[in-house]
Amino acid sequence: MPYAPDGRWTAPEFSLGYQVIDWIEAYLVHGPGDVQGQPIVMDREYSRFIVDAYEVDRRGRRRVTRAFLSRPKGRAKSELAGMLVCAEALGPVRSDGLDANGQPVGRPVTYPFIRCLATEESQAGNTYDNVHFMLSEGPVYDAYPGLDVNLAKVNIPGGGEIVPSTASSASKDGGKESFGVFDETHLYVSPELHSMHKTVSRNLLKRKIAEPWALETSTMYAPGEGSIAEQMHGDFMKVLEGLLEHPGLLFDHREAPQVSIKNKAELKKALRYVYGPAAEWMDLDRMVIELQTMQEHEARRYFLNQPTATADQAVDKDAWDAIEVENDIKPGDQIAIGFDGSLRYDATSIVGIRLSDGLIFPIRIWENPHTSEDWEVDVLEVDAAMAKAFAEYRVEWVYADPAYWQDIVGRWAVEHGDKTVFEFWTHRDTPMANAVERFRTGIQTRQIFHVGDKTLTRHVMNARTREVRAGAVLRKESKKSKNHIDACMAAVLAVEARADAIADGRLRKKRYRAMSY
């Protein structure tokens, strides 16, 4: 249920969010900052998020188990998280039946245990700082006698608590959270923070009646750092691709359109868009000036909320998007194939490319879901997929990386001819650098195209380059990264196979009419 920032938003049929908003506005004040102590009036954009986050089904059960809120720096994400912590502690956040109109009626959580996660060992965290102020000031303090608010934790009248936690403390505590807040998850890159995230996420599974859930807030991540924010974005993309079931995920991301940082008028317009209602109280003119002095990837990531690639990204996203065309691949088309495989840890990919026009399409991609250490690709399934490709298309040339697959690649050569199936060792720098150069040049000059497959696109966007004497070769952003690039590697081999097939005179121009674009 992603958020549509252009206004195409459909309210859930049932939601406690409206009551939560009313409670926040009635009992809380703004946290530390320019407007601290002033009454809260929830803006439209964050109101929509709260309504989505508190959607319930016809029985009154929560539908969202994990919400991810992505906004630019300065958009008061931590303050919003603090408001929701206070509401989860005291407000009408769980269903207590239906009213006369068939709408849910809210009630407080019985014994709420809420954890605010901080990234620094020496700090309570931005979310808890807001909670501490909000529960110490304003109407809530008088309305809920018995609140015990201090820097270490908040004791809730009737039982329950709000605690700030760091990586070390959370990992040692077998808590039973009813709500957890992970603030600024683009910073969750260390093993300790990953462990904290995993521990608290497990704890949220312990209390069925309390309907626990988690809120993650972040600005956009730096691709390749392996942050929790990057993992969450990757999971969401897999949900869209149908590769992962996560019905309880709410992914609410607002990103500025692509503009030139040097064009001040365009930049200001983009800032106004990405900050939404907050643009009215942001100093956009100053931001435009300051962003001119920053490194571009920092400006885009923190203030335009764009997941900005590092300089070593193999393929520019805009260039890749520009060569997407309709998929009109047909049985009998002349094609070349690239194959890159892994037995256990990574992915295995068979990618085709039509000889006549360079249209790239995935034949089959298998990915390790990283849910079990025992997973391995079904070798017989891969073999059958290659056989089916030969039966369905006129396969003229195959380049296959034989690492881990040497026996099978050898058998393919026997079955389909050693003038059709060739080994291509991707660890050899010079031929690989030449193939990568052909692939990237084909994208930039629009000599090759692709059908817009989301999994293939994700692999291409995950790919990084490493400079060697012969040029640039492909690599993952880190050796232990779970972001697959194997389909990109197979696409590179397919493009190289096509070029060699054409050079060998195998293109039947009279039988196959090239597409026009």
FIBADREN-528438 format. One record per residue (C-alpha): residue in three letters; x, y, z. Coordinates in steps of 0.001 Angstrom, whole numbers, plus 500000, padded with zeros to 6 digits. Each point is the difference from the previous one (the first is absolute). Layout:
BEGIN
ALAXYZ/...
***
This chain:
BEGIN
MET500000500000500000/PRO502455502697498828/TYR499125503645500444/ALA499067501950496865/PRO501326503552500614/ASP498309501480496933/GLY496641499821501722/ARG498696496640498730/TRP499316498664503463/THR497131497750500951/ALA499139499945503678/PRO499710496578501628/GLU496471498763500616/PHE500714499559503700/SER502658501859501985/LEU500672501124503552/GLY502299502667498577/TYR497442502793500261/GLN499583499382503727/VAL503773499822500437/ILE500380503381498272/ASP497280501513502198/TRP501738498667503122/ILE503390501380498942/GLU498579503435499265/ALA498045500052503267/TYR502724498857502393/LEU503456500614498524/VAL502172502991499177/HIS502937500327497621/GLY503331498649501181/PRO503389501759500153/GLY500527502581497276/ASP498705503334498749/VAL496365499198500825/GLN500533497964503169/GLY497100500135502419/GLN497518501157497368/PRO496850497978499261/ILE500279497453497200/VAL497904500339496868/MET500721496959497844/ASP500700500852496370/ARG498162498192497225/GLU502927497864498866/TYR500812498579503411/SER496289499608500727/ARG499750497709496990/PHE502930497966501272/ILE498394499565503427/VAL496677498974498452/ASP501823497421497863/ALA502116498792502917/TYR496929499407502180/GLU497898498233497402/VAL498025497068501419/ASP497993497217498414/ARG496292499359500545/ARG500784498177503228/GLY501985502950501311/ARG503417498322499680/ARG502994502102498952/ARG501008499540496368/VAL503409501696500193/THR502725498141501863/ARG502946502068498734/ALA499913503553498656/PHE502881501719498245/LEU499868503790499750/SER502547501606497676/ARG500290503773499878/PRO502823502563499495/LYS502147501411502769/GLY498146502487502179/ARG496481498649499318/ALA499390499276503729/LYS499951496234499598/SER501343499435503521/GLU497382502348501424/LEU497232498091498237/ALA501458496774501362/GLY499965501564503473/MET496333500917499629/LEU499145496420499079/VAL502016498649502950/CYS497946502187502360/ALA496772498911498320/GLU501002496324500196/ALA500648500474503717/LEU496764501757500905/GLY497675500506497049/PRO497206498167498154/VAL502246497917497752/ARG498350496552500007/SER496469499075499005/ASP497362499450502689/GLY497098499145497727/LEU497903502031497567/ASP497836503071500480/ALA496443500470498679/ASN501390500894496582/GLY502077496840499769/GLN503292501822500606/PRO502613498780502491/VAL500200501533503467/GLY503444500366501514/ARG501342498979503393/PRO503475500108501600/VAL502398497056499918/THR500010497899503153/TYR503482500266501489/PRO501754501741497121/PHE503708499308499757/ILE501554502386497509/ARG503610500123498925/CYS501648503014498326/LEU503185498850498308/ALA503042502268499821/THR503082499622497822/GLU502503501481502440/GLU500916498343503282/SER500282503365501756/GLN496630501386498888/ALA496368499301500769/GLY499100500767496389/ASN497979502689498233/THR496717498146500382/TYR500335499600503764/ASP501087503636500366/ASN496680500983498429/VAL498070497536502172/HIS501647501318503172/PHE499032503597499177/MET496475499216498756/LEU499093498024503126/SER501500502615502323/GLU498156502991498539/GLY496512500838498817/PRO496565498511500711/VAL501115496368500139/TYR501862500396503286/ASP496866501196501839/ALA497649497636498165/TYR501961496888500948/PRO501017500252503656/GLY502630497545501040/LEU502230500419496948/ASP503575499562501141/VAL502202501667497391/ASN503771499963500295/LEU503037499757497758/ALA500403496246500482/LYS496402498957499254/VAL496339500904500344/ASN497797498018502386/ILE496404499941498825/PRO497151500157502521/GLY498236496664500195/GLY503115498154498869/GLY502328500160497062/GLU503037502012498993/ILE501830501838497253/VAL503725499334499850/PRO502811501371497852/SER502376497262498893/THR503354499658498331/ALA501468497040498145/SER501576498518503119/SER496982500344502276/ALA497394498828497493/SER501964496894499092/LYS500126498923503651/ASP496334500549500752/GLY497365497371499212/GLY497257502612499942/LYS496400499635498899/GLU499521503182498023/SER496594501290498949/PHE501643502680497826/GLY503533500652498824/VAL501487503036498275/PHE503158499730497905/ASP501009503574499220/GLU502243500936497032/THR500539496454498776/HIS502296501206497204/LEU502568500136502832/TYR499436496363500993/VAL503033498614498185/SER502096498377502734/PRO499617496354501093/GLU498970501204503462/LEU497133502122498646/HIS498910497192497690/SER499941497671502987/MET497951502504502014/HIS497505500316497167/LYS499691496224499741/THR499607499522503759/VAL497253502568500425/SER498229498814496848/ARG499879496504501512/ASN498652501411503254/LEU497112501598498100/LEU498721496510499175/LYS499361499036503631/ARG496751501810500845/LYS497142499093497681/ILE497271501743501992/ALA501983503254500184/GLU500360499995496172/PRO503615501249500101/TRP501457501956497108/ALA503131501912499041/LEU500622503423498516/GLU503185500707498058/THR500882503549498982/SER502788501011497680/THR501328502260497343/MET501151498144496930/TYR503017497752500279/ALA503308499809498187/PRO499713496927497748/GLY502525497350500897/GLU500399500812503694/GLY497683497145500936/SER497865502093502335/ILE496680498838501408/ALA498341502726497902/GLU501552498521496858/GLN498827496527500981/MET496483501283500623/HIS499936501718496615/GLY501224496777498413/ASP497258498009501743/PHE497389502460498775/MET501240499671496419/LYS499749496214500328/VAL496423500385501247/LEU499183502031496885/GLU501656497332497856/GLY497965497267501653/LEU503143498346501374/LEU499205500648503665/GLU496770499912501979/HIS499801502707502658/PRO496343501076500332/GLY500766501950503164/LEU502595502321498428/LEU499218503695499546/PHE502724501679497936/ASP499457503761499932/HIS502699501748497979/ARG500040503505498550/GLU502784500809497545/ALA500755503143497992/PRO499944499765496207/GLN503336499868498209/VAL501235503555499473/SER503331501698499486/ILE501524501101503290/LYS501487502986498182/ASN496639501248498728/LYS498786502045502970/ALA496425500416498788/GLU499588496270499346/LEU501703499133503280/LYS497697502232502034/LYS496964498496498304/ALA501276496500500775/LEU500616500933503647/ARG496506501420500301/TYR498635496724498664/VAL501999497630502189/TYR499401501964503223/GLY496262500187499331/PRO498135502014502664/ALA503288500576501862/ALA501245502150497112/GLU497932502852501458/TRP502288500281503025/MET503290498881498409/ASP502486502623498749/LEU500062498711496439/ASP501961502949498616/ARG502843499362502420/MET499849496260499338/VAL500383500596496264/ILE503162502045500623/GLU501458497506502496/LEU499344497003497758/GLN502140501591497287/THR503034499633502279/MET499412496349500971/GLN501110496862498281/GLU497161499138497666/HIS499365496521501390/GLU499579501466503513/ALA497643502725498807/ARG497849497492498148/ARG499956497452502780/TYR499311502219502998/PHE497891502806498535/LEU498387498554496855/ASN499582496601501687/GLN501415498111497040/PRO501920496736500515/THR503142501324498375/ALA502450497674498394/THR503661500226500657/ALA502403500810497196/ASP500666496306499381/GLN496434499032499043/ALA500234497998496800/VAL496934501382498223/ASP498259503353500360/LYS496325499526500905/ASP498722502681497630/ALA501967498497497111/TRP498635496536500790/ASP496430501267500286/ALA500367501758496652/ILE500544496738498108/GLU496942498168501322/VAL497649498919497191/GLU497027497715499540/ASN500618496287500312/ASP499205498472496601/ILE502350497017500182/LYS498454497110498070/PRO500703496272499701/GLY502405499367497163/ASP501887503285500408/GLN503745499831499484/ILE501651500612503344/ALA503246499787501896/ILE500165499013503663/GLY502095500944503021/PHE500199497701503023/ASP501405500780503439/GLY499438497609502853/SER500541499356503672/LEU498995496860501827/ARG499232501355503451/TYR500710503560501104/ASP499121502234497063/ALA497692499731496998/THR499977498056496754/SER498895501721496812/ILE499278499176496387/VAL499573503166497928/GLY499223500215496304/ILE500489502701497372/ARG498442500142496551/LEU502588500159497262/SER498043502265497674/ASP499615502986502308/GLY501799499330503290/LEU496893499585502161/ILE501025498486503362/PHE497538497835501905/PRO500300497605502959/ILE499407496348499239/ARG500149498917503631/ILE501496501405503212/TRP500378498059503258/GLU500883501951503162/ASN501138498843503398/PRO497297501501502281/HIS502491499950502920/THR497389498461502253/SER501862496711500511/GLU503636498981500079/ASP499047496757498240/TRP498649501635496837/GLU501497499045496680/VAL498810500375496427/ASP498271497045498353/VAL502601498942497423/LEU497521497856498088/GLU497650502983499761/VAL502783502162498582/ASP500882497282497500/ALA496359499698498951/ALA499687503781499552/MET503004500039497672/ALA498581497072498020/LYS496679501809499696/ALA501761503126498706/PHE501656497961497257/ALA496644498428499127/GLU498123503304499937/TYR502501502288498246/ARG502693499770497349/VAL502973500219502342/GLU503092501033498032/TRP502558500584502747/VAL500296499384503741/TYR502622501418502326/ALA499911498218503360/ASP502194500603503009/PRO500968496436500913/ALA500979500671503614/TYR498173497346502102/TRP498241498854496807/GLN502822498630497852/ASP498515496523499541/ILE496577501357499057/VAL501389502654497652/GLY502078497264498377/ARG496893497881499537/TRP498144502957498449/ALA502840500304497496/VAL499686496304499142/GLU496214500169499675/HIS499755503256498059/GLY503381500152498292/ASP503363501354501039/LYS499588502682497323/THR496987501304501907/VAL500803499610503700/PHE503249501559501211/GLU501616500453503388/PHE500549503600501108/TRP501920500278503266/THR498850503260501604/HIS503003500115502346/ARG502353500672497065/ASP500476503746500021/THR500721500853496361/PRO497104498203498261/MET497644500994502812/ALA501018503669499848/ASN499425499980496240/ALA496563498443500452/VAL499025502510502684/GLU501130502853497759/ARG497844498682497131/PHE497012499690502341/ARG500317503502501452/THR500661501573496611/GLY496962498241498556/ILE497842501510502735/GLN501373503516499571/THR499685499935496203/ARG496647498163500060/GLN501266497144497908/ILE498505497479502414/PHE496635499985501773/HIS498200498112502763/VAL496433498967500788/GLY499745501650503425/ASP500181496870502140/LYS500211501177503614/THR502278497246501255/LEU502490500503497179/THR499871503756500605/ARG500678499522503700/HIS503065497873499229/VAL501275502612497534/MET499535502782502555/ASN501806497916502643/ALA503099499555497837/ARG503156501977500774/THR503264500254498077/ARG503572499304500970/GLU502796501545497979/VAL502628497626498676/ARG502807500559497507/ALA497750498977497090/GLY497106502240501047/ALA496999499498502294/VAL498583496657501106/LEU496826499285501963/ARG499847499357503723/LYS497571500110502910/GLU500161502979502329/SER501550497710502636/LYS500974496354500208/LYS497276499187502527/SER497257502019498321/LYS496681498257499442/ASN499214502285497056/HIS500224497795496938/ILE501718501017496742/ASP499978496637498211/ALA497287500929497493/CYS502015503092499089/MET503037497809499456/ALA497941497663497809/ALA498721502992498005/VAL503580501143499404/LEU500883496511498731/ALA496893499974497802/VAL500965503302498381/GLU503499498666499358/ALA498561496763498592/ARG497755501949497635/ALA502941502039498709/ASP502038496881499292/ALA497064498222498390/ILE499447502933497638/ALA503728500216499252/ASP499886496309499136/GLY497269500650497436/ARG497138498317501832/LEU497454502794499763/ARG497306499144497435/LYS499022503483498932/LYS497505498940497336/ARG497936497924502411/TYR499964502399502930/ARG498898503558499776/ALA501613502372502463/MET497778502065502263/SER499931503760499576/TYR500134502246503030/
***
